[in-house]
Amino acid sequence: MLDEQASAPSATSPTGSKNSRLVVLRGPSGSGKSSTARRLRAQLGRSVALIEQDYFRRTVLKERDVPGGANIELISTAIRFALDRGWHVICEGIMHAARYRDMLDRLRRDHVGGTTFYYFDISWAETLRRHETRPQAAEFGHDEMQKWYRAADQLGFTEERVIPEESPLDDTVHRILGEAFSESAAPQRADSAPGG
């Protein structure tokens, strides 16, 4: 299913506008990325596209997370599509630095508007504890999570703001709203979102 083209970097070109915002939430499974992304979108409204790594990789492509996986460029394409059509984007997922760094770096360089990266820094013990409370606990367990876990897996090419494991959800959402979607960067679209 994968061919040599899947891992080839796409041509770089400007994306989005000076008013668009791209927020990337990365970190271990169970760290609160999805809850944070969904809460942000609920507060910001229909001007924000939510790009979830798991949805593209597991649901759309039914692909394992492998180096050069097709989901990497599909995620990039979806982000660019949304930014170019007036949406702000919140992208969330584990997105291991070794596999996703190049794609995220291209987006960082190409995005004309504001781009903010967050890394959810959570210990292995806390990852396991939180996983036990999630609906996904029945889908995958300790062994799979241990394969996915990378301590301090930051990107290294840009300041990636750290969300500590003790940060409550409300505080995390408030922080990101203030840093990435401040008054001067408040999400607004010139037209209404598709669908009315």
Backbone as JSON Lines, residues from 0, in Angstrom:
{"i":0,"aa":"M","n":[0.8,-1.19,0.0],"ca":[0.0,0.0,0.0],"c":[0.85,1.26,0.0]}
{"i":1,"aa":"L","n":[1.92,1.26,0.78],"ca":[2.81,2.42,0.79],"c":[3.78,2.3,-0.36]}
{"i":2,"aa":"D","n":[4.08,3.42,-0.97],"ca":[5.08,3.4,-2.01],"c":[6.15,4.44,-1.68]}
{"i":3,"aa":"E","n":[7.12,4.58,-2.54],"ca":[8.23,5.48,-2.28],"c":[7.75,6.93,-2.15]}
{"i":4,"aa":"Q","n":[6.66,7.28,-2.82],"ca":[6.16,8.64,-2.78],"c":[5.63,9.02,-1.41]}
{"i":5,"aa":"A","n":[5.15,8.06,-0.62],"ca":[4.52,8.37,0.66],"c":[5.46,9.09,1.6]}
{"i":6,"aa":"S","n":[6.74,8.79,1.54],"ca":[7.66,9.42,2.48],"c":[8.39,10.62,1.88]}
{"i":7,"aa":"A","n":[8.15,10.9,0.6],"ca":[8.82,12.03,-0.04],"c":[8.23,13.34,0.46]}
{"i":8,"aa":"P","n":[9.07,14.3,0.84],"ca":[8.54,15.57,1.3],"c":[7.84,16.31,0.18]}
{"i":9,"aa":"S","n":[6.75,16.98,0.52],"ca":[6.03,17.75,-0.49],"c":[6.76,19.07,-0.71]}
{"i":10,"aa":"A","n":[6.48,19.69,-1.85],"ca":[7.09,20.98,-2.15],"c":[6.59,22.0,-1.13]}
{"i":11,"aa":"T","n":[7.48,22.86,-0.71],"ca":[7.07,23.87,0.26],"c":[6.47,25.06,-0.46]}
{"i":12,"aa":"S","n":[5.43,25.6,0.13],"ca":[4.8,26.79,-0.4],"c":[4.03,27.45,0.73]}
{"i":13,"aa":"P","n":[3.9,28.77,0.66],"ca":[3.19,29.48,1.73],"c":[1.78,28.94,1.9]}
{"i":14,"aa":"T","n":[1.32,28.91,3.15],"ca":[-0.02,28.42,3.43],"c":[-0.66,29.3,4.5]}
{"i":15,"aa":"G","n":[-1.98,29.43,4.44],"ca":[-2.7,30.24,5.4],"c":[-2.6,31.72,5.08]}
{"i":16,"aa":"S","n":[-2.92,32.53,6.08],"ca":[-2.85,33.99,5.94],"c":[-2.2,34.56,7.19]}
{"i":17,"aa":"K","n":[-1.93,35.86,7.18],"ca":[-1.3,36.47,8.36],"c":[-2.21,36.39,9.58]}
{"i":18,"aa":"N","n":[-3.5,36.19,9.38],"ca":[-4.44,36.08,10.5],"c":[-4.7,34.65,10.94]}
{"i":19,"aa":"S","n":[-4.25,33.67,10.18],"ca":[-4.55,32.28,10.55],"c":[-3.64,31.8,11.68]}
{"i":20,"aa":"R","n":[-4.16,30.86,12.45],"ca":[-3.43,30.29,13.58],"c":[-3.37,28.77,13.42]}
{"i":21,"aa":"L","n":[-2.17,28.23,13.68],"ca":[-1.95,26.79,13.7],"c":[-1.42,26.45,15.08]}
{"i":22,"aa":"V","n":[-2.13,25.58,15.78],"ca":[-1.71,25.13,17.11],"c":[-1.52,23.62,17.03]}
{"i":23,"aa":"V","n":[-0.32,23.16,17.41],"ca":[0.01,21.74,17.38],"c":[0.18,21.26,18.81]}
{"i":24,"aa":"L","n":[-0.6,20.23,19.18],"ca":[-0.55,19.64,20.52],"c":[0.03,18.24,20.4]}
{"i":25,"aa":"R","n":[1.21,18.02,21.0],"ca":[1.88,16.73,20.92],"c":[2.15,16.2,22.31]}
{"i":26,"aa":"G","n":[2.29,14.88,22.4],"ca":[2.64,14.27,23.68],"c":[2.19,12.83,23.74]}
{"i":27,"aa":"P","n":[2.52,12.16,24.83],"ca":[2.2,10.74,24.97],"c":[0.69,10.47,24.98]}
{"i":28,"aa":"S","n":[0.35,9.23,24.74],"ca":[-1.03,8.78,24.83],"c":[-1.55,9.05,26.24]}
{"i":29,"aa":"G","n":[-2.76,9.56,26.34],"ca":[-3.35,9.81,27.65],"c":[-2.9,11.08,28.32]}
{"i":30,"aa":"S","n":[-2.2,11.95,27.61],"ca":[-1.66,13.15,28.24],"c":[-2.65,14.32,28.29]}
{"i":31,"aa":"G","n":[-3.78,14.21,27.61],"ca":[-4.78,15.27,27.62],"c":[-4.86,16.08,26.34]}
{"i":32,"aa":"K","n":[-4.14,15.66,25.3],"ca":[-4.14,16.4,24.03],"c":[-5.53,16.47,23.41]}
{"i":33,"aa":"S","n":[-6.19,15.34,23.32],"ca":[-7.5,15.3,22.67],"c":[-8.53,16.1,23.46]}
{"i":34,"aa":"S","n":[-8.54,15.94,24.77],"ca":[-9.48,16.7,25.61],"c":[-9.24,18.19,25.46]}
{"i":35,"aa":"T","n":[-7.98,18.58,25.46],"ca":[-7.63,20.0,25.3],"c":[-8.07,20.51,23.93]}
{"i":36,"aa":"A","n":[-7.77,19.76,22.88],"ca":[-8.12,20.18,21.52],"c":[-9.63,20.34,21.37]}
{"i":37,"aa":"R","n":[-10.38,19.39,21.89],"ca":[-11.84,19.46,21.76],"c":[-12.43,20.61,22.57]}
{"i":38,"aa":"R","n":[-11.86,20.86,23.75],"ca":[-12.33,21.98,24.57],"c":[-12.0,23.31,23.89]}
{"i":39,"aa":"L","n":[-10.81,23.41,23.32],"ca":[-10.44,24.63,22.59],"c":[-11.4,24.88,21.43]}
{"i":40,"aa":"R","n":[-11.68,23.83,20.69],"ca":[-12.57,23.99,19.54],"c":[-13.97,24.39,19.99]}
{"i":41,"aa":"A","n":[-14.44,23.79,21.07],"ca":[-15.76,24.14,21.58],"c":[-15.82,25.62,21.98]}
{"i":42,"aa":"Q","n":[-14.75,26.14,22.54],"ca":[-14.73,27.54,22.96],"c":[-14.53,28.49,21.78]}
{"i":43,"aa":"L","n":[-13.76,28.07,20.8],"ca":[-13.45,28.95,19.67],"c":[-14.5,28.89,18.56]}
{"i":44,"aa":"G","n":[-15.24,27.8,18.49],"ca":[-16.32,27.71,17.52],"c":[-15.92,27.16,16.17]}
{"i":45,"aa":"R","n":[-16.76,27.44,15.19],"ca":[-16.65,26.82,13.88],"c":[-15.54,27.38,13.02]}
{"i":46,"aa":"S","n":[-14.8,28.36,13.52],"ca":[-13.69,28.91,12.74],"c":[-12.44,28.05,12.86]}
{"i":47,"aa":"V","n":[-12.53,26.96,13.63],"ca":[-11.36,26.12,13.91],"c":[-11.56,24.71,13.37]}
{"i":48,"aa":"A","n":[-10.6,24.25,12.58],"ca":[-10.6,22.87,12.1],"c":[-9.78,22.03,13.08]}
{"i":49,"aa":"L","n":[-10.29,20.86,13.42],"ca":[-9.6,19.95,14.33],"c":[-9.04,18.78,13.53]}
{"i":50,"aa":"I","n":[-7.72,18.65,13.52],"ca":[-7.03,17.59,12.8],"c":[-6.46,16.63,13.83]}
{"i":51,"aa":"E","n":[-7.0,15.42,13.9],"ca":[-6.58,14.43,14.89],"c":[-5.75,13.34,14.22]}
{"i":52,"aa":"Q","n":[-4.51,13.2,14.65],"ca":[-3.61,12.2,14.07],"c":[-4.24,10.81,14.08]}
{"i":53,"aa":"D","n":[-4.81,10.4,15.21],"ca":[-5.39,9.06,15.31],"c":[-6.49,8.84,14.28]}
{"i":54,"aa":"Y","n":[-7.31,9.86,14.02],"ca":[-8.38,9.7,13.06],"c":[-7.82,9.45,11.66]}
{"i":55,"aa":"F","n":[-6.84,10.25,11.25],"ca":[-6.26,10.07,9.92],"c":[-5.5,8.75,9.81]}
{"i":56,"aa":"R","n":[-4.72,8.44,10.83],"ca":[-3.87,7.25,10.76],"c":[-4.67,5.97,10.96]}
{"i":57,"aa":"R","n":[-5.48,5.92,12.0],"ca":[-6.16,4.68,12.37],"c":[-7.49,4.48,11.65]}
{"i":58,"aa":"T","n":[-8.27,5.54,11.5],"ca":[-9.6,5.41,10.91],"c":[-9.57,5.56,9.39]}
{"i":59,"aa":"V","n":[-9.01,6.65,8.9],"ca":[-9.02,6.9,7.46],"c":[-8.13,5.89,6.73]}
{"i":60,"aa":"L","n":[-6.89,5.72,7.18],"ca":[-5.93,4.86,6.47],"c":[-5.73,3.48,7.08]}
{"i":61,"aa":"K","n":[-6.17,3.29,8.32],"ca":[-5.94,2.03,9.03],"c":[-4.46,1.64,8.92]}
{"i":62,"aa":"E","n":[-3.62,2.61,9.27],"ca":[-2.18,2.47,9.1],"c":[-1.49,2.45,10.46]}
{"i":63,"aa":"R","n":[-0.47,1.63,10.58],"ca":[0.37,1.67,11.78],"c":[1.23,2.92,11.73]}
{"i":64,"aa":"D","n":[1.68,3.37,12.9],"ca":[2.54,4.55,12.95],"c":[3.96,4.12,12.64]}
{"i":65,"aa":"V","n":[4.36,4.3,11.39],"ca":[5.67,3.86,10.92],"c":[6.41,5.04,10.28]}
{"i":66,"aa":"P","n":[7.73,4.98,10.23],"ca":[8.47,6.04,9.54],"c":[8.0,6.14,8.08]}
{"i":67,"aa":"G","n":[7.78,7.36,7.62],"ca":[7.35,7.57,6.24],"c":[5.92,7.17,5.97]}
{"i":68,"aa":"G","n":[5.12,6.99,7.01],"ca":[3.73,6.6,6.83],"c":[2.95,7.61,6.0]}
{"i":69,"aa":"A","n":[1.97,7.12,5.26],"ca":[1.16,7.99,4.4],"c":[0.38,9.02,5.2]}
{"i":70,"aa":"N","n":[0.05,8.7,6.45],"ca":[-0.74,9.64,7.25],"c":[0.0,10.95,7.48]}
{"i":71,"aa":"I","n":[1.31,10.93,7.46],"ca":[2.09,12.14,7.74],"c":[1.79,13.22,6.7]}
{"i":72,"aa":"E","n":[1.84,12.87,5.43],"ca":[1.55,13.84,4.38],"c":[0.05,14.12,4.27]}
{"i":73,"aa":"L","n":[-0.79,13.14,4.61],"ca":[-2.23,13.39,4.6],"c":[-2.59,14.44,5.65]}
{"i":74,"aa":"I","n":[-1.98,14.34,6.83],"ca":[-2.21,15.33,7.88],"c":[-1.75,16.71,7.41]}
{"i":75,"aa":"S","n":[-0.57,16.77,6.82],"ca":[-0.05,18.04,6.31],"c":[-0.99,18.64,5.27]}
{"i":76,"aa":"T","n":[-1.46,17.81,4.36],"ca":[-2.37,18.28,3.3],"c":[-3.67,18.81,3.9]}
{"i":77,"aa":"A","n":[-4.22,18.11,4.88],"ca":[-5.47,18.54,5.51],"c":[-5.27,19.87,6.24]}
{"i":78,"aa":"I","n":[-4.15,20.02,6.93],"ca":[-3.86,21.27,7.64],"c":[-3.77,22.42,6.64]}
{"i":79,"aa":"R","n":[-3.01,22.2,5.56],"ca":[-2.85,23.25,4.55],"c":[-4.19,23.6,3.9]}
{"i":80,"aa":"F","n":[-4.98,22.59,3.6],"ca":[-6.3,22.81,3.0],"c":[-7.13,23.73,3.89]}
{"i":81,"aa":"A","n":[-7.19,23.42,5.19],"ca":[-8.0,24.21,6.11],"c":[-7.45,25.63,6.26]}
{"i":82,"aa":"L","n":[-6.14,25.76,6.44],"ca":[-5.54,27.1,6.58],"c":[-5.78,27.95,5.34]}
{"i":83,"aa":"D","n":[-5.64,27.34,4.16],"ca":[-5.8,28.08,2.91],"c":[-7.24,28.51,2.65]}
{"i":84,"aa":"R","n":[-8.18,27.9,3.34],"ca":[-9.59,28.23,3.14],"c":[-10.17,29.01,4.32]}
{"i":85,"aa":"G","n":[-9.3,29.54,5.17],"ca":[-9.75,30.47,6.2],"c":[-9.96,29.92,7.59]}
{"i":86,"aa":"W","n":[-9.75,28.65,7.79],"ca":[-9.87,28.1,9.13],"c":[-8.56,28.27,9.9]}
{"i":87,"aa":"H","n":[-8.68,28.38,11.21],"ca":[-7.54,28.18,12.09],"c":[-7.5,26.67,12.31]}
{"i":88,"aa":"V","n":[-6.34,26.13,12.68],"ca":[-6.2,24.68,12.82],"c":[-5.61,24.32,14.17]}
{"i":89,"aa":"I","n":[-6.22,23.33,14.8],"ca":[-5.64,22.67,15.97],"c":[-5.36,21.24,15.53]}
{"i":90,"aa":"C","n":[-4.1,20.86,15.59],"ca":[-3.68,19.5,15.22],"c":[-3.18,18.82,16.49]}
{"i":91,"aa":"E","n":[-3.67,17.61,16.76],"ca":[-3.23,16.92,17.96],"c":[-2.9,15.47,17.67]}
{"i":92,"aa":"G","n":[-1.91,14.96,18.41],"ca":[-1.53,13.56,18.29],"c":[-0.21,13.29,18.99]}
{"i":93,"aa":"I","n":[0.13,12.02,19.1],"ca":[1.42,11.66,19.68],"c":[2.53,12.25,18.81]}
{"i":94,"aa":"M","n":[2.46,12.02,17.53],"ca":[3.39,12.57,16.53],"c":[4.84,12.58,17.01]}
{"i":95,"aa":"H","n":[5.41,11.38,17.13],"ca":[6.81,11.25,17.56],"c":[7.7,12.16,16.74]}
{"i":96,"aa":"A","n":[8.6,12.84,17.42],"ca":[9.49,13.81,16.76],"c":[10.26,13.19,15.6]}
{"i":97,"aa":"A","n":[10.79,11.99,15.79],"ca":[11.61,11.37,14.74],"c":[10.83,11.17,13.44]}
{"i":98,"aa":"R","n":[9.52,10.94,13.53],"ca":[8.71,10.66,12.35],"c":[8.01,11.89,11.78]}
{"i":99,"aa":"Y","n":[7.65,12.82,12.63],"ca":[6.8,13.94,12.22],"c":[7.53,15.28,12.17]}
{"i":100,"aa":"R","n":[8.76,15.33,12.68],"ca":[9.5,16.6,12.76],"c":[9.59,17.3,11.41]}
{"i":101,"aa":"D","n":[10.0,16.59,10.36],"ca":[10.18,17.23,9.05],"c":[8.88,17.85,8.54]}
{"i":102,"aa":"M","n":[7.79,17.11,8.64],"ca":[6.5,17.63,8.17],"c":[6.09,18.85,8.99]}
{"i":103,"aa":"L","n":[6.24,18.78,10.31],"ca":[5.86,19.9,11.17],"c":[6.76,21.11,10.94]}
{"i":104,"aa":"D","n":[8.03,20.86,10.67],"ca":[8.96,21.95,10.39],"c":[8.57,22.66,9.08]}
{"i":105,"aa":"R","n":[8.19,21.88,8.06],"ca":[7.75,22.5,6.8],"c":[6.51,23.37,7.03]}
{"i":106,"aa":"L","n":[5.58,22.85,7.83],"ca":[4.38,23.64,8.13],"c":[4.75,24.92,8.88]}
{"i":107,"aa":"R","n":[5.64,24.8,9.85],"ca":[6.08,25.96,10.63],"c":[6.68,27.02,9.71]}
{"i":108,"aa":"R","n":[7.52,26.59,8.78],"ca":[8.17,27.53,7.86],"c":[7.19,28.11,6.84]}
{"i":109,"aa":"D","n":[6.26,27.3,6.37],"ca":[5.35,27.71,5.3],"c":[4.14,28.51,5.79]}
{"i":110,"aa":"H","n":[3.75,28.31,7.04],"ca":[2.55,28.99,7.53],"c":[2.81,30.48,7.69]}
{"i":111,"aa":"V","n":[2.0,31.28,7.02],"ca":[2.15,32.73,7.01],"c":[1.71,33.34,8.34]}
{"i":112,"aa":"G","n":[0.75,32.71,9.0],"ca":[0.22,33.23,10.27],"c":[0.99,32.72,11.47]}
{"i":113,"aa":"G","n":[0.35,32.78,12.63],"ca":[0.98,32.35,13.87],"c":[0.92,30.84,14.06]}
{"i":114,"aa":"T","n":[2.04,30.25,14.44],"ca":[2.11,28.82,14.7],"c":[2.67,28.61,16.1]}
{"i":115,"aa":"T","n":[1.97,27.81,16.9],"ca":[2.4,27.56,18.27],"c":[2.39,26.06,18.51]}
{"i":116,"aa":"F","n":[3.49,25.55,19.07],"ca":[3.62,24.13,19.38],"c":[3.58,23.94,20.89]}
{"i":117,"aa":"Y","n":[2.87,22.89,21.33],"ca":[2.82,22.53,22.74],"c":[3.17,21.06,22.88]}
{"i":118,"aa":"Y","n":[3.97,20.77,23.9],"ca":[4.31,19.39,24.22],"c":[3.77,19.07,25.61]}
{"i":119,"aa":"F","n":[2.94,18.04,25.7],"ca":[2.37,17.6,26.97],"c":[3.37,16.65,27.62]}
{"i":120,"aa":"D","n":[4.06,17.14,28.62],"ca":[5.14,16.39,29.28],"c":[4.56,15.59,30.43]}
{"i":121,"aa":"I","n":[4.41,14.3,30.22],"ca":[3.75,13.44,31.19],"c":[4.59,12.19,31.41]}
{"i":122,"aa":"S","n":[4.74,11.8,32.65],"ca":[5.56,10.63,32.99],"c":[4.89,9.34,32.55]}
{"i":123,"aa":"W","n":[5.69,8.29,32.45],"ca":[5.17,6.98,32.09],"c":[4.14,6.5,33.11]}
{"i":124,"aa":"A","n":[4.42,6.69,34.4],"ca":[3.49,6.25,35.44],"c":[2.15,6.97,35.32]}
{"i":125,"aa":"E","n":[2.19,8.28,35.06],"ca":[0.96,9.05,34.93],"c":[0.22,8.68,33.64]}
{"i":126,"aa":"T","n":[0.97,8.38,32.58],"ca":[0.35,7.92,31.33],"c":[-0.49,6.67,31.59]}
{"i":127,"aa":"L","n":[0.08,5.71,32.29],"ca":[-0.65,4.47,32.6],"c":[-1.87,4.75,33.49]}
{"i":128,"aa":"R","n":[-1.69,5.58,34.5],"ca":[-2.79,5.88,35.42],"c":[-3.96,6.5,34.66]}
{"i":129,"aa":"R","n":[-3.69,7.46,33.81],"ca":[-4.75,8.13,33.05],"c":[-5.4,7.18,32.05]}
{"i":130,"aa":"H","n":[-4.6,6.33,31.45],"ca":[-5.14,5.4,30.45],"c":[-6.22,4.51,31.04]}
{"i":131,"aa":"E","n":[-6.05,4.11,32.29],"ca":[-7.02,3.23,32.94],"c":[-8.4,3.87,33.06]}
{"i":132,"aa":"T","n":[-8.49,5.19,32.98],"ca":[-9.76,5.9,33.11],"c":[-10.41,6.21,31.76]}
{"i":133,"aa":"R","n":[-9.76,5.85,30.66],"ca":[-10.23,6.23,29.33],"c":[-11.01,5.11,28.67]}
{"i":134,"aa":"P","n":[-11.93,5.45,27.76],"ca":[-12.65,4.42,27.01],"c":[-11.71,3.55,26.18]}
{"i":135,"aa":"Q","n":[-10.58,4.11,25.73],"ca":[-9.63,3.37,24.91],"c":[-8.89,2.28,25.69]}
{"i":136,"aa":"A","n":[-9.07,2.23,27.0],"ca":[-8.36,1.24,27.82],"c":[-8.67,-0.19,27.36]}
{"i":137,"aa":"A","n":[-9.85,-0.4,26.8],"ca":[-10.21,-1.73,26.31],"c":[-9.61,-2.03,24.93]}
{"i":138,"aa":"E","n":[-9.21,-0.98,24.2],"ca":[-8.68,-1.15,22.85],"c":[-7.19,-1.49,22.82]}
{"i":139,"aa":"F","n":[-6.44,-0.93,23.75],"ca":[-5.0,-1.18,23.8],"c":[-4.52,-1.02,25.23]}
{"i":140,"aa":"G","n":[-3.42,-1.68,25.54],"ca":[-2.97,-1.72,26.92],"c":[-1.52,-1.32,27.11]}
{"i":141,"aa":"H","n":[-0.96,-1.78,28.22],"ca":[0.38,-1.44,28.68],"c":[1.44,-1.66,27.61]}
{"i":142,"aa":"D","n":[1.44,-2.82,26.95],"ca":[2.49,-3.14,25.98],"c":[2.49,-2.18,24.79]}
{"i":143,"aa":"E","n":[1.29,-1.91,24.23],"ca":[1.21,-0.99,23.1],"c":[1.64,0.42,23.52]}
{"i":144,"aa":"M","n":[1.17,0.83,24.68],"ca":[1.49,2.17,25.15],"c":[2.98,2.33,25.41]}
{"i":145,"aa":"Q","n":[3.61,1.28,25.89],"ca":[5.05,1.37,26.15],"c":[5.82,1.54,24.84]}
{"i":146,"aa":"K","n":[5.34,0.91,23.76],"ca":[5.98,1.08,22.45],"c":[5.85,2.52,21.95]}
{"i":147,"aa":"W","n":[4.73,3.16,22.29],"ca":[4.47,4.51,21.81],"c":[5.14,5.58,22.66]}
{"i":148,"aa":"Y","n":[5.41,5.26,23.93],"ca":[5.87,6.28,24.88],"c":[7.3,6.73,24.59]}
{"i":149,"aa":"R","n":[7.49,8.04,24.55],"ca":[8.81,8.65,24.42],"c":[8.88,9.78,25.43]}
{"i":150,"aa":"A","n":[9.79,9.69,26.38],"ca":[9.95,10.76,27.36],"c":[10.59,11.98,26.69]}
{"i":151,"aa":"A","n":[10.1,13.15,27.03],"ca":[10.68,14.42,26.55],"c":[10.95,14.41,25.04]}
{"i":152,"aa":"D","n":[9.95,14.01,24.27],"ca":[10.08,13.85,22.82],"c":[9.8,15.18,22.1]}
{"i":153,"aa":"Q","n":[10.54,16.21,22.46],"ca":[10.32,17.52,21.86],"c":[10.95,17.62,20.48]}
{"i":154,"aa":"L","n":[10.45,18.56,19.69],"ca":[10.86,18.67,18.29],"c":[12.27,19.19,18.11]}
{"i":155,"aa":"G","n":[12.67,20.17,18.9],"ca":[14.04,20.66,18.82],"c":[14.27,21.78,17.82]}
{"i":156,"aa":"F","n":[13.37,22.0,16.85],"ca":[13.62,23.04,15.85],"c":[12.99,24.38,16.22]}
{"i":157,"aa":"T","n":[12.18,24.4,17.22],"ca":[11.48,25.63,17.6],"c":[11.16,25.57,19.07]}
{"i":158,"aa":"E","n":[10.83,26.72,19.63],"ca":[10.39,26.72,21.02],"c":[9.06,25.97,21.08]}
{"i":159,"aa":"E","n":[9.07,24.86,21.75],"ca":[7.85,24.09,21.94],"c":[7.46,24.27,23.4]}
{"i":160,"aa":"R","n":[6.34,24.89,23.62],"ca":[5.92,25.2,24.98],"c":[5.48,23.92,25.69]}
{"i":161,"aa":"V","n":[5.88,23.79,26.93],"ca":[5.62,22.56,27.68],"c":[4.4,22.73,28.57]}
{"i":162,"aa":"I","n":[3.5,21.74,28.49],"ca":[2.36,21.64,29.4],"c":[2.73,20.56,30.41]}
{"i":163,"aa":"P","n":[2.94,20.9,31.69],"ca":[3.32,19.89,32.68],"c":[2.14,18.99,33.04]}
{"i":164,"aa":"E","n":[2.43,17.78,33.49],"ca":[1.36,16.82,33.78],"c":[0.41,17.29,34.87]}
{"i":165,"aa":"E","n":[0.87,18.18,35.75],"ca":[0.0,18.65,36.84],"c":[-0.92,19.8,36.41]}
{"i":166,"aa":"S","n":[-0.84,20.24,35.16],"ca":[-1.69,21.33,34.68],"c":[-3.12,20.83,34.45]}
{"i":167,"aa":"P","n":[-4.11,21.38,35.19],"ca":[-5.5,20.96,34.98],"c":[-5.98,21.36,33.58]}
{"i":168,"aa":"L","n":[-6.96,20.64,33.08],"ca":[-7.49,20.88,31.74],"c":[-7.91,22.34,31.55]}
{"i":169,"aa":"D","n":[-8.67,22.88,32.49],"ca":[-9.14,24.27,32.35],"c":[-7.97,25.25,32.26]}
{"i":170,"aa":"D","n":[-6.94,25.03,33.07],"ca":[-5.77,25.91,33.04],"c":[-5.03,25.8,31.71]}
{"i":171,"aa":"T","n":[-4.92,24.57,31.21],"ca":[-4.24,24.34,29.93],"c":[-4.97,25.05,28.8]}
{"i":172,"aa":"V","n":[-6.28,24.89,28.76],"ca":[-7.09,25.53,27.72],"c":[-6.96,27.05,27.82]}
{"i":173,"aa":"H","n":[-7.07,27.58,29.02],"ca":[-6.96,29.04,29.23],"c":[-5.59,29.54,28.76]}
{"i":174,"aa":"R","n":[-4.55,28.8,29.1],"ca":[-3.19,29.2,28.69],"c":[-3.06,29.26,27.17]}
{"i":175,"aa":"I","n":[-3.53,28.2,26.49],"ca":[-3.4,28.16,25.03],"c":[-4.24,29.25,24.37]}
{"i":176,"aa":"L","n":[-5.43,29.48,24.9],"ca":[-6.26,30.57,24.36],"c":[-5.53,31.9,24.46]}
{"i":177,"aa":"G","n":[-4.86,32.14,25.59],"ca":[-4.15,33.39,25.79],"c":[-2.89,33.51,24.95]}
{"i":178,"aa":"E","n":[-2.19,32.41,24.77],"ca":[-0.92,32.45,24.04],"c":[-1.08,32.36,22.53]}
{"i":179,"aa":"A","n":[-1.95,31.51,22.08],"ca":[-2.07,31.28,20.63],"c":[-3.25,32.01,20.0]}
{"i":180,"aa":"F","n":[-4.27,32.27,20.8],"ca":[-5.48,32.92,20.28],"c":[-5.79,34.16,21.11]}
{"i":181,"aa":"S","n":[-4.8,35.02,21.33],"ca":[-4.99,36.23,22.12],"c":[-5.93,37.18,21.4]}
{"i":182,"aa":"E","n":[-6.28,38.27,22.07],"ca":[-7.17,39.27,21.46],"c":[-6.71,39.67,20.06]}
{"i":183,"aa":"S","n":[-5.41,39.9,19.92],"ca":[-4.89,40.33,18.62],"c":[-4.94,39.21,17.59]}
{"i":184,"aa":"A","n":[-5.1,37.98,18.08],"ca":[-5.13,36.84,17.16],"c":[-6.45,36.09,17.27]}
{"i":185,"aa":"A","n":[-7.5,36.78,17.71],"ca":[-8.79,36.12,17.9],"c":[-9.27,35.51,16.6]}
{"i":186,"aa":"P","n":[-9.75,34.25,16.64],"ca":[-10.2,33.59,15.42],"c":[-11.41,34.29,14.81]}
{"i":187,"aa":"Q","n":[-11.27,34.69,13.57],"ca":[-12.37,35.27,12.83],"c":[-12.23,34.86,11.38]}
{"i":188,"aa":"R","n":[-13.34,34.51,10.79],"ca":[-13.34,34.22,9.36],"c":[-14.16,35.29,8.66]}
{"i":189,"aa":"A","n":[-13.71,35.67,7.5],"ca":[-14.44,36.68,6.73],"c":[-15.8,36.15,6.3]}
{"i":190,"aa":"D","n":[-15.87,34.86,6.04],"ca":[-17.13,34.23,5.66],"c":[-17.52,33.27,6.76]}
{"i":191,"aa":"S","n":[-18.74,32.8,6.72],"ca":[-19.14,31.81,7.71],"c":[-18.58,30.46,7.32]}
{"i":192,"aa":"A","n":[-18.41,29.61,8.31],"ca":[-17.9,28.27,8.03],"c":[-18.86,27.54,7.12]}
{"i":193,"aa":"P","n":[-18.35,26.63,6.29],"ca":[-19.23,25.89,5.39],"c":[-20.35,25.19,6.14]}
{"i":194,"aa":"G","n":[-21.48,25.14,5.51],"ca":[-22.6,24.45,6.12],"c":[-23.53,25.4,6.86]}
{"i":195,"aa":"G","n":[-23.31,26.7,6.74],"ca":[-24.22,27.66,7.31],"c":[-23.7,28.24,8.53]}
